[in-house]
Amino acid sequence: MEEPLSHAKRKHYDPQIYARLLDELTQLMEDVPKLRPDRNAWDIEGDWAATGTIYFVDVVHQPLFEAIRHFDCRTIKLVNLDRPAVRITFYRKHRYWLLKDKDLPILQKTEQIQAHIDELTAKAQLLEAKLNNMLPQKLAEARGQIERYGQQIKTWNQIMTNPGQYEIAISNYSRQHFYVTINYKYRLPSGEFTNEQEHLLNTQRDRAGNITQVRYNIVFIDPLDMLRDHPYQNREVEGYLNKFPIQSDLGRQTIYARRRPEPTALKAFD
Protein backbone atom coordinates (compact mmCIF):
# COMPACT_ATOMS: atom_id res chain seq x y z
CA MET A 1 0.00 0.00 0.00
CA GLU A 2 1.23 3.47 -0.82
CA GLU A 3 1.35 5.90 2.08
CA PRO A 4 0.98 9.69 1.95
CA LEU A 5 4.38 11.34 1.79
CA SER A 6 5.02 12.70 5.28
CA HIS A 7 6.41 16.16 5.92
CA ALA A 8 6.66 15.52 9.66
CA LYS A 9 10.30 14.45 9.41
CA ARG A 10 11.49 17.40 7.35
CA LYS A 11 14.15 19.56 8.91
CA HIS A 12 13.18 23.04 10.01
CA TYR A 13 15.55 25.94 9.40
CA ASP A 14 15.83 29.56 10.39
CA PRO A 15 14.75 31.43 7.21
CA GLN A 16 18.14 33.12 6.85
CA ILE A 17 20.01 29.82 7.21
CA TYR A 18 17.69 28.13 4.69
CA ALA A 19 18.19 31.00 2.22
CA ARG A 20 21.98 30.79 2.58
CA LEU A 21 22.05 27.02 2.06
CA LEU A 22 19.67 27.30 -0.91
CA ASP A 23 21.89 29.94 -2.52
CA GLU A 24 24.94 27.71 -2.00
CA LEU A 25 23.26 24.63 -3.48
CA THR A 26 21.72 26.60 -6.37
CA GLN A 27 25.11 28.09 -7.29
CA LEU A 28 26.73 24.67 -7.13
CA MET A 29 23.96 23.17 -9.28
CA GLU A 30 24.41 25.90 -11.89
CA ASP A 31 28.21 25.68 -11.97
CA VAL A 32 28.73 21.91 -12.12
CA PRO A 33 29.08 20.46 -15.66
CA LYS A 34 26.02 18.53 -16.90
CA LEU A 35 25.97 15.35 -18.94
CA ARG A 36 23.75 15.03 -22.00
CA PRO A 37 21.96 11.64 -21.86
CA ASP A 38 22.60 9.51 -24.95
CA ARG A 39 19.78 6.98 -25.43
CA ASN A 40 21.89 4.97 -27.86
CA ALA A 41 24.87 4.66 -25.52
CA TRP A 42 23.36 4.83 -22.02
CA ASP A 43 21.32 2.11 -20.33
CA ILE A 44 18.39 4.48 -19.77
CA GLU A 45 14.68 3.76 -20.24
CA GLY A 46 11.42 5.61 -19.75
CA ASP A 47 10.38 9.23 -19.97
CA TRP A 48 11.14 11.93 -17.41
CA ALA A 49 9.33 14.82 -19.12
CA ALA A 50 6.46 14.78 -16.58
CA THR A 51 8.63 15.73 -13.61
CA GLY A 52 10.86 18.62 -12.58
CA THR A 53 14.10 19.52 -14.37
CA ILE A 54 16.69 16.72 -14.24
CA TYR A 55 20.42 17.35 -14.37
CA PHE A 56 22.70 14.37 -14.99
CA VAL A 57 26.07 14.88 -13.28
CA ASP A 58 29.25 12.80 -13.64
CA VAL A 59 30.24 10.96 -10.46
CA VAL A 60 33.63 12.74 -10.51
CA HIS A 61 31.85 15.93 -9.38
CA GLN A 62 30.13 14.25 -6.44
CA PRO A 63 32.69 15.49 -3.82
CA LEU A 64 31.65 19.08 -4.58
CA PHE A 65 28.27 18.36 -2.96
CA GLU A 66 29.73 16.91 0.26
CA ALA A 67 29.43 20.14 2.27
CA ILE A 68 25.75 20.51 1.36
CA ARG A 69 24.68 16.85 1.46
CA HIS A 70 22.59 17.11 4.66
CA PHE A 71 20.62 20.17 3.53
CA ASP A 72 16.93 19.22 3.34
CA CYS A 73 16.09 21.37 0.32
CA ARG A 74 12.47 21.62 -0.89
CA THR A 75 13.31 22.54 -4.48
CA ILE A 76 16.55 20.71 -5.34
CA LYS A 77 16.98 16.98 -4.72
CA LEU A 78 20.31 15.14 -4.70
CA VAL A 79 18.69 11.92 -5.87
CA ASN A 80 21.48 9.38 -5.51
CA LEU A 81 24.48 10.95 -3.81
CA ASP A 82 27.12 8.21 -3.15
CA ARG A 83 25.13 5.81 -5.39
CA PRO A 84 26.06 6.74 -8.99
CA ALA A 85 23.73 5.06 -11.46
CA VAL A 86 24.88 2.54 -14.07
CA ARG A 87 21.35 1.82 -15.30
CA ILE A 88 18.20 3.96 -15.08
CA THR A 89 14.49 3.39 -15.62
CA PHE A 90 12.00 6.26 -15.28
CA TYR A 91 8.32 5.46 -14.82
CA ARG A 92 5.18 7.21 -13.66
CA LYS A 93 3.90 5.95 -10.33
CA HIS A 94 0.45 6.41 -8.88
CA ARG A 95 0.71 8.26 -5.58
CA TYR A 96 -2.12 7.32 -3.24
CA TRP A 97 -3.03 6.19 0.24
CA LEU A 98 -5.63 3.63 1.36
CA LEU A 99 -7.30 2.97 4.71
CA LYS A 100 -9.11 -0.37 4.78
CA ASP A 101 -11.95 -1.32 7.11
CA LYS A 102 -9.58 -2.91 9.64
CA ASP A 103 -7.61 0.36 9.80
CA LEU A 104 -10.68 2.39 10.76
CA PRO A 105 -12.04 2.35 14.34
CA ILE A 106 -15.83 2.76 14.48
CA LEU A 107 -15.50 6.34 15.80
CA GLN A 108 -13.29 7.33 12.87
CA LYS A 109 -15.76 5.73 10.44
CA THR A 110 -18.68 7.74 11.82
CA GLU A 111 -16.60 10.94 11.91
CA GLN A 112 -15.60 10.50 8.25
CA ILE A 113 -19.15 9.70 7.17
CA GLN A 114 -20.57 12.67 9.10
CA ALA A 115 -17.90 14.98 7.63
CA HIS A 116 -18.89 13.81 4.17
CA ILE A 117 -22.60 14.32 4.84
CA ASP A 118 -21.87 17.83 6.16
CA GLU A 119 -19.78 18.64 3.08
CA LEU A 120 -22.46 17.38 0.67
CA THR A 121 -25.13 19.37 2.57
CA ALA A 122 -23.04 22.55 2.42
CA LYS A 123 -22.46 22.11 -1.32
CA ALA A 124 -26.17 21.58 -1.94
CA GLN A 125 -27.11 24.66 0.12
CA LEU A 126 -24.52 26.80 -1.64
CA LEU A 127 -25.82 25.73 -5.04
CA GLU A 128 -29.44 26.32 -4.01
CA ALA A 129 -28.58 29.88 -2.96
CA LYS A 130 -27.39 30.59 -6.52
CA LEU A 131 -30.44 29.19 -8.36
CA ASN A 132 -32.34 32.50 -8.65
CA ASN A 133 -29.53 34.11 -10.66
CA MET A 134 -28.93 31.26 -13.11
CA LEU A 135 -29.76 31.00 -16.80
CA PRO A 136 -32.26 28.22 -17.73
CA GLN A 137 -29.61 25.78 -19.01
CA LYS A 138 -27.41 26.23 -15.95
CA LEU A 139 -30.48 26.05 -13.73
CA ALA A 140 -31.34 22.56 -14.99
CA GLU A 141 -27.76 21.38 -14.45
CA ALA A 142 -27.66 22.84 -10.93
CA ARG A 143 -30.97 21.23 -9.93
CA GLY A 144 -29.71 17.88 -11.23
CA GLN A 145 -26.55 18.27 -9.16
CA ILE A 146 -28.54 19.19 -6.05
CA GLU A 147 -30.64 16.05 -6.57
CA ARG A 148 -27.48 13.94 -6.82
CA TYR A 149 -26.18 15.51 -3.61
CA GLY A 150 -29.49 14.63 -1.96
CA GLN A 151 -29.28 11.01 -3.09
CA GLN A 152 -25.73 10.72 -1.73
CA ILE A 153 -26.76 12.31 1.57
CA LYS A 154 -29.62 9.82 1.87
CA THR A 155 -27.31 6.86 1.17
CA TRP A 156 -24.67 7.93 3.67
CA ASN A 157 -27.29 8.74 6.32
CA GLN A 158 -28.56 5.16 5.97
CA ILE A 159 -25.02 3.84 6.46
CA MET A 160 -24.57 6.20 9.42
CA THR A 161 -27.49 4.59 11.27
CA ASN A 162 -25.61 1.28 11.46
CA PRO A 163 -22.00 1.60 10.24
CA GLY A 164 -21.16 -1.84 11.68
CA GLN A 165 -23.17 -3.45 8.87
CA TYR A 166 -20.87 -1.93 6.26
CA GLU A 167 -17.26 -2.37 5.31
CA ILE A 168 -15.71 1.06 4.89
CA ALA A 169 -12.58 2.16 3.04
CA ILE A 170 -11.14 5.62 2.42
CA SER A 171 -8.61 6.48 -0.26
CA ASN A 172 -7.44 9.19 -2.64
CA TYR A 173 -6.71 6.50 -5.26
CA SER A 174 -9.23 7.81 -7.79
CA ARG A 175 -7.57 11.25 -7.86
CA GLN A 176 -5.02 9.78 -10.29
CA HIS A 177 -2.07 11.77 -8.96
CA PHE A 178 1.11 10.49 -10.59
CA TYR A 179 4.72 11.39 -10.07
CA VAL A 180 7.85 10.22 -11.83
CA THR A 181 9.97 7.62 -10.06
CA ILE A 182 13.54 6.73 -10.91
CA ASN A 183 14.73 3.15 -10.48
CA TYR A 184 18.50 2.92 -10.75
CA LYS A 185 21.22 0.30 -10.44
CA TYR A 186 24.49 1.15 -8.73
CA ARG A 187 27.60 -0.67 -7.56
CA LEU A 188 28.16 -1.53 -3.87
CA PRO A 189 31.63 -1.24 -2.29
CA SER A 190 31.79 -5.06 -2.56
CA GLY A 191 31.62 -4.72 -6.35
CA GLU A 192 28.12 -6.23 -6.59
CA PHE A 193 25.18 -4.30 -8.04
CA THR A 194 21.92 -3.41 -6.31
CA ASN A 195 18.83 -1.34 -7.10
CA GLU A 196 17.18 1.69 -5.46
CA GLN A 197 14.20 3.83 -6.35
CA GLU A 198 13.35 7.43 -5.52
CA HIS A 199 10.45 9.72 -6.33
CA LEU A 200 11.48 12.89 -8.14
CA LEU A 201 10.48 16.45 -7.35
CA ASN A 202 7.68 17.68 -9.60
CA THR A 203 7.44 21.18 -11.00
CA GLN A 204 4.71 23.06 -9.13
CA ARG A 205 1.77 24.27 -11.22
CA ASP A 206 -1.43 26.19 -10.56
CA ARG A 207 -4.88 24.85 -11.46
CA ALA A 208 -4.57 26.25 -14.97
CA GLY A 209 -1.36 24.28 -15.50
CA ASN A 210 0.95 27.30 -15.35
CA ILE A 211 4.35 26.73 -13.74
CA THR A 212 4.63 28.47 -10.36
CA GLN A 213 7.90 26.90 -9.16
CA VAL A 214 10.58 24.94 -11.00
CA ARG A 215 12.09 22.05 -9.05
CA TYR A 216 15.32 20.24 -9.82
CA ASN A 217 16.60 16.67 -9.51
CA ILE A 218 20.34 15.97 -9.65
CA VAL A 219 21.13 12.41 -10.75
CA PHE A 220 24.73 11.22 -10.43
CA ILE A 221 25.96 8.97 -13.23
CA ASP A 222 28.84 6.55 -13.63
CA PRO A 223 29.30 7.13 -17.38
CA LEU A 224 31.83 4.29 -17.74
CA ASP A 225 29.50 1.57 -16.46
CA MET A 226 26.06 2.10 -18.05
CA LEU A 227 24.62 -1.38 -19.09
CA ARG A 228 20.90 -2.84 -19.57
CA ASP A 229 17.47 -4.50 -18.03
CA HIS A 230 13.50 -4.05 -16.57
CA PRO A 231 10.14 -2.18 -15.00
CA TYR A 232 6.91 -3.12 -12.87
CA GLN A 233 3.26 -2.27 -11.88
CA ASN A 234 0.54 -3.14 -9.32
CA ARG A 235 -3.26 -3.46 -9.89
CA GLU A 236 -4.20 -4.95 -6.49
CA VAL A 237 -5.62 -1.76 -4.98
CA GLU A 238 -7.76 -0.98 -8.02
CA GLY A 239 -9.29 -4.47 -7.87
CA TYR A 240 -9.99 -4.10 -4.13
CA LEU A 241 -11.68 -0.69 -4.44
CA ASN A 242 -13.77 -1.75 -7.45
CA LYS A 243 -15.58 -4.23 -5.16
CA PHE A 244 -17.26 -1.33 -3.30
CA PRO A 245 -20.58 -0.41 -5.03
CA ILE A 246 -21.01 2.77 -2.94
CA GLN A 247 -18.38 5.38 -3.75
CA SER A 248 -18.42 9.08 -3.13
CA ASP A 249 -15.82 11.85 -3.45
CA LEU A 250 -14.81 13.61 -0.24
CA GLY A 251 -12.52 16.51 -1.09
CA ARG A 252 -9.29 14.98 -2.37
CA GLN A 253 -10.22 11.49 -1.26
CA THR A 254 -12.97 8.96 -1.95
CA ILE A 255 -14.97 7.12 0.70
CA TYR A 256 -16.13 3.59 -0.17
CA ALA A 257 -18.73 1.27 1.38
CA ARG A 258 -20.28 -2.14 0.80
CA ARG A 259 -22.70 -4.17 2.89
CA ARG A 260 -21.14 -6.95 4.90
CA PRO A 261 -22.24 -10.52 3.99
CA GLU A 262 -24.96 -11.96 6.24
CA PRO A 263 -23.57 -14.39 8.87
CA THR A 264 -25.56 -17.23 7.25
CA ALA A 265 -23.90 -16.52 3.92
CA LEU A 266 -20.48 -16.60 5.53
CA LYS A 267 -21.20 -20.01 7.12
CA ALA A 268 -21.84 -21.42 3.67
CA PHE A 269 -18.13 -20.98 2.95
CA ASP A 270 -16.97 -22.70 6.16
Secondary structure, 3 states (H helix, E strand, C coil): CCCCCCCCCCCCCCHHHHHHHHHHHHHHHHHCCCECCCCCCCCEECCCCCCCEEEEEEHHHHHHHHHHCCCCCCCEEECCCCCCEEEEEEEEEECCCEECHHHCCHHHHHHHHHHHHHHHHHHHHHHHHCHHHCCHHHHHHHHHHHHHHHHHHHHHHHHHHCHHHEEEEEECHHHCCEEEEEEEEEECCCCCEEEEEEECCCCEECCCCCEEECCEEEEEECCCCCCCCCCCCCCHHHHHHCCCCEEEEECCEEEEEEECCCHHHHHCCC
